[in-house]
Amino acid sequence: MTEQNSLPDSDLEVMLLATLKNHAGGATQNILMESIPSLSVMELAQLLNKLIGQGKIDLLKKGKQLVYAFKNDGSRKSQGANNEENLILEAVKKSGNNGIAPKEIKYVTNLPQPQITKILKSMEAKRLIKSIVSSTKKKLFMLYGLEPSHAVTGGTFYSGQEFETEFVDVLGEQCYRYLLQAKGLAEKFSDPVSQRHASFKSSREICDYINSLKISKDA
């Protein structure tokens, strides 16, 4: 807390919890700021994080807004897991088809790592999310129905998580043969300028040639 606020932390917590009790459906940060004008944005954020960590309040999403709700003793355990799952699910959703690592989820949700691991396993069992291993051997999570982006899988040259060494070798051999053929045709010209023009092949021409061989489904 800052020195400008003369109220002790305990009193501020009581005021904040009392305000949340009066908003059964939850209160946004703006509502809390208006209700307790003596709190700065930083102080409010610190208090909210502390109370969430202590299991006294929940962070929920209603529509496009995040709201904070008081948890009574009878519902803390039953509601807590669902709300924490929603926090993790929201973090996974935002990552899109690039996925998100468990350590990043911890940073976003401020939940303990063992708890995150347990909830992720439960969500995988429900087929809400799935785990993949990126081309850099990093475990990531994304929504169950999404396909990972090429930035994650490594693109055309990866099959699952394995680099397609043989496929790359075949492409390299075909490119070499194409350029060698162009060189052979160029040598039939007598002047150097014509030879150079005949032997030069652009990346577009090489790509078109590879596509014409039908050895790859990717253009």
C-alpha positions as CSV (number, residue, x, y, z in Angstrom):
1,M,0.0,0.0,0.0
2,T,1.2,3.6,-0.6
3,E,2.0,6.0,2.2
4,Q,-0.8,8.3,1.1
5,N,-3.5,5.9,2.4
6,S,-3.9,6.3,6.1
7,L,-6.1,3.2,6.5
8,P,-4.4,-0.1,7.5
9,D,-4.5,-3.0,5.1
10,S,-6.9,-5.0,7.3
11,D,-9.5,-2.1,7.2
12,L,-9.2,-1.8,3.4
13,E,-9.7,-5.6,3.0
14,V,-12.9,-5.4,5.2
15,M,-14.2,-2.4,3.1
16,L,-13.5,-4.2,-0.1
17,L,-15.1,-7.5,1.0
18,A,-18.1,-5.6,2.3
19,T,-18.5,-3.9,-1.1
20,L,-18.3,-7.2,-2.9
21,K,-20.9,-8.7,-0.5
22,N,-23.3,-5.9,-1.6
23,H,-22.8,-6.9,-5.3
24,A,-24.1,-10.5,-5.5
25,G,-23.4,-10.7,-9.2
26,G,-19.9,-9.4,-8.9
27,A,-18.3,-5.9,-9.3
28,T,-16.0,-4.5,-11.9
29,Q,-12.8,-2.7,-11.0
30,N,-14.4,0.6,-11.8
31,I,-17.3,-0.1,-9.4
32,L,-14.8,-0.9,-6.7
33,M,-12.8,2.2,-7.4
34,E,-16.0,4.3,-7.1
35,S,-17.1,2.6,-3.9
36,I,-13.7,3.0,-2.2
37,P,-12.2,6.2,-3.6
38,S,-9.4,6.2,-1.1
39,L,-7.8,3.3,-3.0
40,S,-5.4,3.8,-5.9
41,V,-5.5,1.5,-8.9
42,M,-2.3,-0.1,-7.8
43,E,-3.5,-0.6,-4.2
44,L,-6.8,-2.1,-5.4
45,A,-4.9,-4.5,-7.8
46,Q,-2.7,-5.7,-4.9
47,L,-5.6,-6.2,-2.6
48,L,-7.6,-8.1,-5.2
49,N,-4.7,-10.4,-6.1
50,K,-4.2,-11.1,-2.4
51,L,-7.8,-11.9,-1.7
52,I,-8.0,-14.2,-4.8
53,G,-4.9,-16.0,-3.6
54,Q,-6.5,-16.5,-0.2
55,G,-9.7,-17.9,-1.8
56,K,-11.9,-15.1,-0.4
57,I,-13.0,-13.7,-3.8
58,D,-13.4,-15.0,-7.4
59,L,-12.4,-13.4,-10.7
60,L,-15.2,-14.2,-13.2
61,K,-16.0,-13.2,-16.7
62,K,-19.4,-11.9,-17.6
63,G,-19.8,-11.1,-21.2
64,K,-16.7,-9.1,-22.1
65,Q,-16.1,-7.8,-18.6
66,L,-14.1,-9.2,-15.7
67,V,-15.8,-9.0,-12.3
68,Y,-14.8,-9.8,-8.8
69,A,-17.2,-11.7,-6.6
70,F,-17.3,-12.5,-2.9
71,K,-17.1,-16.2,-2.0
72,N,-19.1,-17.3,1.0
73,D,-17.7,-20.2,3.1
74,G,-20.2,-22.8,1.7
75,S,-19.4,-22.2,-1.9
76,R,-15.7,-21.5,-1.9
77,K,-14.5,-25.0,-2.6
78,S,-17.2,-25.9,-5.2
79,Q,-17.0,-22.6,-7.1
80,G,-13.2,-22.2,-6.8
81,A,-12.2,-25.0,-9.2
82,N,-14.7,-23.9,-11.8
83,N,-13.6,-20.3,-11.7
84,E,-10.0,-21.2,-11.8
85,E,-10.7,-23.5,-14.8
86,N,-12.4,-20.5,-16.5
87,L,-9.3,-18.4,-15.9
88,I,-7.1,-21.0,-17.5
89,L,-9.5,-21.6,-20.3
90,E,-9.6,-17.9,-21.1
91,A,-5.8,-17.8,-21.2
92,V,-5.7,-20.8,-23.6
93,K,-8.4,-19.1,-25.8
94,K,-6.4,-15.9,-26.1
95,S,-3.3,-17.8,-27.3
96,G,-5.3,-19.0,-30.4
97,N,-3.5,-21.6,-32.5
98,N,-0.1,-20.5,-31.3
99,G,-0.8,-22.2,-27.9
100,I,0.4,-21.3,-24.4
101,A,2.9,-22.9,-22.1
102,P,2.0,-23.8,-18.5
103,K,4.5,-21.2,-17.2
104,E,2.8,-18.5,-19.2
105,I,-0.6,-19.6,-17.8
106,K,0.9,-19.3,-14.3
107,Y,2.0,-15.7,-15.1
108,V,-1.4,-14.8,-16.6
109,T,-3.6,-16.4,-13.9
110,N,-1.4,-16.1,-10.8
111,L,-2.4,-19.6,-9.8
112,P,0.0,-22.2,-8.2
113,Q,1.7,-24.4,-10.8
114,P,0.6,-27.7,-9.3
115,Q,-3.0,-26.5,-9.4
116,I,-2.6,-25.4,-13.0
117,T,-1.2,-28.8,-13.9
118,K,-4.1,-30.6,-12.3
119,I,-6.7,-28.4,-14.0
120,L,-5.0,-28.7,-17.4
121,K,-5.2,-32.5,-17.1
122,S,-8.9,-32.3,-16.2
123,M,-9.6,-30.0,-19.1
124,E,-7.8,-32.3,-21.5
125,A,-9.9,-35.2,-20.3
126,K,-13.0,-33.1,-21.0
127,R,-11.7,-32.4,-24.5
128,L,-11.9,-28.6,-23.8
129,I,-8.2,-28.3,-24.7
130,K,-5.3,-30.3,-26.1
131,S,-1.6,-30.4,-25.6
132,I,1.0,-30.4,-28.4
133,V,4.7,-30.4,-28.6
134,S,6.1,-27.5,-30.7
135,S,9.0,-27.9,-33.1
136,T,11.2,-26.5,-30.3
137,K,10.1,-29.3,-28.0
138,K,8.0,-27.0,-25.9
139,K,4.7,-28.3,-24.5
140,L,1.8,-26.0,-25.4
141,F,-2.0,-26.0,-24.8
142,M,-4.7,-24.8,-27.2
143,L,-8.4,-25.2,-27.7
144,Y,-9.3,-28.8,-28.6
145,G,-10.7,-28.0,-32.1
146,L,-7.8,-25.8,-33.3
147,E,-4.9,-26.8,-35.6
148,P,-1.5,-25.5,-34.5
149,S,0.0,-22.7,-36.6
150,H,3.1,-23.3,-38.8
151,A,5.0,-21.2,-36.4
152,V,4.4,-23.9,-33.8
153,T,4.8,-27.0,-35.8
154,G,7.6,-25.9,-38.0
155,G,5.4,-25.9,-41.2
156,T,5.8,-28.1,-44.2
157,F,9.0,-29.7,-43.2
158,Y,7.5,-31.3,-40.1
159,S,5.3,-34.3,-39.8
160,G,3.7,-34.3,-36.4
161,Q,6.7,-33.3,-34.2
162,E,9.3,-34.9,-36.5
163,F,11.5,-33.1,-39.0
164,E,11.0,-34.6,-42.5
165,T,14.7,-35.1,-43.3
166,E,14.0,-37.4,-46.3
167,F,11.4,-35.0,-47.8
168,V,13.9,-32.1,-47.5
169,D,16.6,-34.3,-49.2
170,V,14.2,-35.1,-52.1
171,L,13.4,-31.4,-52.6
172,G,17.1,-30.5,-52.5
173,E,18.0,-33.2,-55.1
174,Q,15.2,-32.1,-57.4
175,C,16.3,-28.4,-57.2
176,Y,19.9,-29.5,-57.9
177,R,18.8,-31.5,-61.0
178,Y,16.7,-28.6,-62.3
179,L,19.6,-26.1,-62.0
180,L,22.1,-28.6,-63.5
181,Q,19.8,-29.1,-66.4
182,A,19.6,-25.3,-66.9
183,K,23.4,-25.1,-66.7
184,G,23.6,-27.8,-69.4
185,L,21.3,-25.8,-71.7
186,A,23.2,-22.6,-71.0
187,E,26.5,-24.1,-72.1
188,K,25.1,-24.4,-75.7
189,F,25.2,-20.7,-76.0
190,S,28.5,-19.2,-77.1
191,D,28.5,-15.8,-75.4
192,P,28.7,-15.4,-71.6
193,V,25.7,-13.1,-71.3
194,S,23.3,-15.6,-73.0
195,Q,24.8,-18.4,-70.9
196,R,24.2,-16.4,-67.7
197,H,20.5,-15.6,-68.6
198,A,19.9,-19.2,-69.6
199,S,21.3,-20.7,-66.5
200,F,19.7,-18.2,-64.0
201,K,16.4,-19.5,-62.4
202,S,14.3,-17.4,-60.1
203,S,12.9,-18.8,-56.9
204,R,9.4,-18.6,-58.5
205,E,10.6,-20.7,-61.4
206,I,12.1,-23.3,-59.1
207,C,8.9,-23.4,-57.0
208,D,6.8,-23.9,-60.1
209,Y,9.1,-26.7,-61.2
210,I,8.8,-28.5,-57.8
211,N,5.0,-28.1,-57.9
212,S,4.9,-29.6,-61.4
213,L,6.6,-32.8,-60.0
214,K,3.6,-33.3,-57.5
215,I,6.0,-34.4,-54.8
216,S,4.5,-31.9,-52.3
217,K,1.0,-30.9,-51.5
218,D,2.2,-27.4,-50.5
219,A,2.6,-24.7,-53.1
